[in-house]
């Protein structure tokens, strides 16, 4: 059986990263691709389930896992820890499941240092004007917050060239298809086919 692939997906707020991943996963079965479920020390919000939305743990438990080196990446955000479990990722990949990590460029750097064979995708908006309009369209933030988000977005986008693939989310359906094309192409690389089709290749080359 061919192992799954680990994909990092990053983007500035408003670029449509989460919507793209969600749309792609609706086209694939759960035994083909999943989004990584992170560990966190924050309290569950209404409707959130342990093991579905997050793995909820105490700060002491989380810090014990840090000490054991069991996180692929982690960060402390506003006093709460968030992290990606190495055993969980490895288990899913061994089952042939592709895993998406929805993380920022800083988390991506941590992941690459520990799993250099992972692939990374950066999502860019078609323009700054469009990005700003998407943020305004959410109707959730003040003008000051949107301005701060735009400034942060520009800083984040400066790291686009650290990624293997760059997708412009101008046409949503095309962007979903482009991500799917990456998954398909990775299944037929030389290394992937040597692993998945080892017996067939041996039979074809037998004298």
HELIX and SHEET records of a PDB file:
HELIX    1   1 UNK A   17  UNK A   27  1                                  11    
HELIX    2   2 UNK A   59  UNK A   67  1                                   9    
HELIX    3   3 UNK A   86  UNK A   94  1                                   9    
HELIX    4   4 UNK A  105  UNK A  114  1                                  10    
HELIX    5   5 UNK A  128  UNK A  137  1                                  10    
HELIX    6   6 UNK A  143  UNK A  157  1                                  15    
HELIX    7   7 UNK A  160  UNK A  162  5                                   3    
HELIX    8   8 UNK A  172  UNK A  187  1                                  16    
HELIX    9   9 UNK A  190  UNK A  196  1                                   7    
HELIX   10  10 UNK A  198  UNK A  205  1                                   8    
SHEET    1   A 5 UNK A  33  UNK A  35  0                                        
SHEET    2   A 5 UNK A  98  UNK A 102  1                                        
SHEET    3   A 5 UNK A   6  UNK A  11  1                                        
SHEET    4   A 5 UNK A 119  UNK A 125  1                                        
SHEET    5   A 5 UNK A 165  UNK A 169  1                                        
SHEET    1   B 4 UNK A  55  UNK A  56  0                                        
SHEET    2   B 4 UNK A  39  UNK A  40  1                                        
SHEET    3   B 4 UNK A  80  UNK A  85 -1                                        
SHEET    4   B 4 UNK A  71  UNK A  77 -1                                        
END                                                                             
